[in-house]
Amino acid sequence: MKKYPRFVTLVSLLIVMTVVSACGYRPSSKYARSVVGQKISTHVTISAQDPENTVLIKDAVDSAIVEIFHASLTSKAYADTSLNFTLSPPSYAAIQYNTDGFVIAYRATIILHIIRESQNMKKQYTAKGTYDFSVVPNAVITDQERFDAIKFSAVKAISSFVAQISAEGSRNR
């Protein structure tokens, strides 16, 4: 009688392993990596209006390349793909007011224009990211709130770009 529960457990485990391994699941990063390759070069065009934001975008782009694509950053000469990012000026829209009519929440919106260059191909993408944040009523948006909003909305825009690349990679499968 003791062998019966072990047998059921073993068979159940084998069924679960078969179902999971046979489903054909592949992470989206694999599809994206098939499009961009293993070595990627990034360049962010510096905005004369807001150079601080460009540094934030560059850091967010580089960390996304490593974390999401699981690729190496390299110089343009050795890269499989070169990604050129241009940041449109961030916009802020009031999205919530208190009972006195003061703004208490904003939505920051970032639009990234991306040019992907690989061997003999050049393709353009547009990615949009938003981030909602609250402020003290009747207060000005502080630099820290502004930097955080730009950083988090840029990360969302980069995620949107990764989704576009992944979809392209899954179509080319």
C-alpha positions in Angstrom: 0.0 0.0 0.0 2.9 2.4 0.6 4.1 2.0 -3.0 0.7 3.2 -4.5 1.0 6.8 -3.3 4.6 7.0 -4.5 3.5 5.7 -7.9 0.7 8.2 -8.2 3.0 11.0 -7.2 5.6 9.9 -9.7 3.1 9.6 -12.5 1.5 13.0 -11.7 5.0 14.6 -11.7 5.8 13.0 -15.1 2.4 14.2 -16.5 3.0 17.8 -15.3 6.6 17.8 -16.6 5.4 16.6 -20.0 2.6 19.1 -20.3 4.9 22.0 -19.2 7.8 21.0 -21.5 5.5 20.3 -24.5 3.6 23.6 -24.4 6.3 25.4 -26.5 6.6 28.4 -24.2 9.5 30.7 -25.0 10.1 33.9 -23.1 9.7 37.1 -25.2 13.3 38.0 -24.5 14.3 35.0 -26.7 12.2 36.4 -29.6 13.7 39.9 -29.1 17.2 38.5 -28.9 16.7 36.7 -32.2 16.0 40.2 -33.8 18.7 42.3 -32.1 21.4 39.7 -31.5 23.8 39.2 -28.6 25.9 42.4 -28.9 24.1 45.8 -28.9 25.3 49.3 -29.1 23.2 52.2 -27.8 23.2 55.9 -28.4 20.9 58.4 -26.9 20.7 61.8 -28.6 21.3 64.5 -26.0 18.5 67.0 -25.7 19.7 70.6 -25.5 16.6 71.6 -23.6 16.9 68.9 -20.9 20.3 67.2 -20.8 19.7 65.7 -17.3 16.8 63.6 -18.7 19.0 62.2 -21.4 21.4 60.8 -18.8 18.4 59.1 -17.1 17.2 57.7 -20.4 20.7 56.4 -21.3 20.9 54.6 -17.9 17.4 53.1 -18.3 18.2 52.0 -21.9 21.5 50.3 -20.9 20.0 48.5 -17.9 17.0 47.3 -20.0 19.4 46.0 -22.7 21.2 43.9 -20.1 18.2 42.8 -18.1 15.5 42.3 -20.7 17.5 41.3 -23.9 20.2 39.5 -21.9 22.7 40.9 -24.3 26.0 42.6 -24.0 26.7 46.3 -24.5 29.5 47.0 -26.9 30.8 49.7 -29.2 29.1 50.3 -32.6 31.9 48.7 -34.5 31.4 45.3 -32.8 27.6 45.4 -32.4 25.1 43.1 -34.1 22.5 45.9 -33.7 22.8 49.6 -33.0 19.9 51.3 -31.2 19.6 55.1 -31.5 17.2 56.8 -29.1 15.8 60.3 -29.3 13.6 61.6 -26.5 10.8 63.9 -27.1 10.2 66.6 -24.5 8.4 65.0 -21.5 4.8 66.2 -21.0 2.8 66.4 -17.8 -1.0 66.4 -17.6 -3.1 66.9 -14.5 -5.2 63.7 -13.9 -6.7 64.3 -10.5 -7.9 67.3 -8.5 -8.9 67.6 -4.8 -12.2 69.1 -3.7 -10.7 72.7 -3.7 -9.7 72.3 -7.3 -5.9 71.9 -6.8 -4.0 69.3 -8.8 -3.0 66.3 -6.7 -1.8 63.9 -9.4 0.0 64.2 -12.7 0.7 61.8 -15.6 4.1 62.1 -17.2 4.4 61.0 -20.8 7.6 60.1 -22.6 7.9 59.3 -26.3 11.0 57.6 -27.5 11.9 57.5 -31.2 14.2 54.5 -31.8 16.2 53.7 -34.9 17.4 50.0 -35.0 20.3 49.4 -37.4 21.4 45.8 -38.2 23.8 44.8 -41.0 21.8 45.9 -44.1 18.6 47.0 -42.4 17.4 50.2 -40.7 14.0 50.4 -39.0 12.2 53.0 -36.9 10.1 52.6 -33.9 8.1 54.8 -31.6 7.5 53.8 -28.0 5.4 55.7 -25.4 5.6 55.4 -21.7 3.5 57.0 -18.9 3.9 57.3 -15.2 1.3 58.6 -12.7 2.4 60.4 -9.6 0.8 62.4 -6.8 1.9 65.8 -5.5 1.0 67.9 -2.5 -2.0 70.2 -3.4 -1.0 73.6 -4.8 2.6 72.6 -5.1 5.1 72.8 -7.9 6.6 69.5 -9.2 10.0 69.0 -7.6 13.1 68.1 -9.6 13.1 64.7 -7.8 9.5 64.0 -8.8 10.2 65.1 -12.3 13.3 62.9 -12.6 11.5 59.9 -11.1 8.5 60.4 -13.5 10.8 60.6 -16.5 12.8 57.5 -15.4 9.8 55.3 -14.8 7.9 56.4 -17.9 11.1 55.8 -19.9 11.3 52.3 -18.5 7.7 51.7 -19.6 8.5 53.1 -23.1 11.5 50.8 -23.3 9.3 47.9 -22.3 6.9 48.9 -25.1 9.8 48.8 -27.5 10.9 45.4 -26.3 7.3 44.2 -26.9 7.4 45.5 -30.5 10.8 43.7 -31.0 9.5 40.5 -29.5 6.4 40.5 -31.7 8.6 41.0 -34.7 10.8 38.1 -33.6 7.8 35.8 -33.1 6.6 36.6 -36.6 9.9 35.7 -38.1 10.1 32.3 -36.4 
